[in-house]
Amino acid sequence: MVSRTKLMAAVVVIALALQPVTVATAAATDAPTPTTSDSLTVGDVPQASENETEPNETHPSDPAADVLGWENGYWYNETIAVTPEDGLNESELGAVVNRSMARVEQIRRLEFEETVPVEVIGREEFEATVDNSTETKTDAQRLRMNVTYEALLMVNESTDAVAVEADNQGSSIGGFYDPVSEQIRIVSENTSTPKMNEITLSQELYHALQHQQFGQAIFNHTTREAHNAKDGIVEGDGNYVDRLYQQRCQNEWAGSCLMPNTAESTSTPDFHYGLLQIYLQPYIDGPPFVQDLREEGGWEAVNAVYDEVPASTEQTIHPEKYPRDTPANVTVPDRSAEEWRPLSVESGPNYASVGEAGLYVTLWYPAMQTQGAVSIIPLRNHMNYGPDGEIQDFDRYNYNHTYTAGWDGDKLIPYVPDDSSGTNETGYVYKTVWDSPEDAQEFQEGYERLLTVHGAESVDGRNDTYRIPNESGYSDAFYLNRTGDRFTIVNAPNVEELSAVREGAAPEAEETTSETEESTPAGETTEADESTTESDETTDDTTTDTETAIEEPDTPTESGDETGDESEATENRNVTDEQSTETTTASGPGFTFGAAVLALVALISMATRPD
């Protein structure tokens, strides 16, 4: 069993007509993978020799000391003698890695402190790692992820969400950076003479540079929302740098970059577009967020954000809310009967949060499933169109809609029968907090429409209680409670169990009920003095989120006391979260989702049915 978590680097590369989006990650293993006869490794990359470089008058002689734009004997505009058509041997790979490091430095104006080892591994070896990471999840970790995506009505009760996420990512990995071994691995069909996508390599190298300059904490996450929030700067910065890198490859570096042959692209994998779109949000909204920062204050302004990373996906969907509009500290006290209890997870939090991005995709996904025939959030709402009516090539997707724009916090607690956590009989309490009662009401309207899409029927004699028929993959009972700016969903296998999962749920029609616990902001700014008031609310006892582990789909490390602050703001702890699509890639460079992006763009562009 792998004892350290993996933060896999995934690269979403889109053809120039569809400007590249790079999804980067990092990974960790028990020990560095040994070099075998069918793998190629560049460790201490050799210095340049006369045989490895061609005369080039566009750059000066080697400097006396290391400078930006020069690494291990190679300038960023160096001409190197490689023949990429037949793959790269070890010497050629070393030259490409050194020059790419210099190019990343030149663009980002940050210096590599150490040379980054690069290893090429085979596709079968990598896919075996993906399979192993899926298989080594505990029942509780798997159940937590299943309940989360079932609650979003995206993955039904008979489907394993862990496997769905693995399928989404496993076949598309191009490479990853491992922050534990501080090594890059490029996945190739041919490990003896691998071909190279320089944009993929640059993405992995930049994640290594981020690690060297900003530390390990940038790769640590708790929930999917915390992951996507922090990745707004980590992946936003990475993808923005990749955009600048590719622009130079098309201009002053034209002809010298190792680029993929788009004619050799394979067929589109069978993606789950709902989970994919949640995962992609920081890679879409992050780059424009970083671009705006740089245009206003240069790279110094971008660097400063690493000291105060985005606290929510809301802050990158609506950049004007960064950094002042911090999310609420949502509490969900346990009110279950003796026969039910909150799910106990060996490592990582026992709760989930998907944020504004996740809830937006939840209400958009039915339109995707039906190609616009049935919609809550219209299919075309997800695309950003420019003044010319064409889809924008940089900020491609839109995650903003009135149903979800007032998000202020969310927390989902899975519940299981007291006798077993491995059963498929589950329930949950999902509490959302909104900026105003009106915002809560708008989301409730959207959510009730979502229930209707899945065939939900109102239960006679019960207040605000619904049941999805047995023939549906989501055949459960639901109780909805909106009180002021809070909207809570209680779920159980049947109507009778709703009140056992949460006392007071599904009252008979003559009764009334309301939520009594409070939800307070982690910090809010007054217009008068712009001072921040910190919440001193204590943690409720359903949350135990201080187990330590670098985020990862497979096997989290354990440590930890059970008494953490449940605020999403405490992201600096290394806590594993099942929602990170934890299969082998949690966030980072390596996955080529370009085909999926192209397919989705084509689908939406061709959809003519009115929404």
Secondary structure, DSSP 8 states (H G I E B T S, - for coil): ---S-----------TTS-----B-B---SS-----TT-EEESS-----TTTB---TTS----SS--TTEETTEETT--B---GGG---HHHHHHHHHHHHHHHHHHH----SS---EEEEEHHHHHHHHHHHHHTS-HHHHHHHHHHHHHTTSS-TTS-HHHHHHHHHHTTB-EEEETTTTEEEEEES-SSS----HHHHHHHHHHHHHHHHH-GGGG--SSHHHHHHHHHHHHHHHHHHHHHHHHHHTTTTTTTS----GGG--------HHHHHHHHHHHHHHHHHHHHHHHHHHHHHHHHHTTS--SSTHHHHSGGGTTT---EE--------TTEEE---SSS-S-B--HHHHHHHHHHHHHHHTTTSS-SS-GGGGB-B-TTSSB-SSS-B----TTTTTEEEEEEEEEEETT-SSSS--EEEEEEEESSHHHHHHHHHHHHHHHHHTT-EE-TTBTTEEE--TTSTT--EEEEEEETTEEEEEEESSHHHHHHHSTT-S-BTT------S--EESEEE-TTT--EEE------TT----------SS-------S-----TT-TTS----GGGTTTT-SSSBTB--HHHHHHHHHHHHH--S--
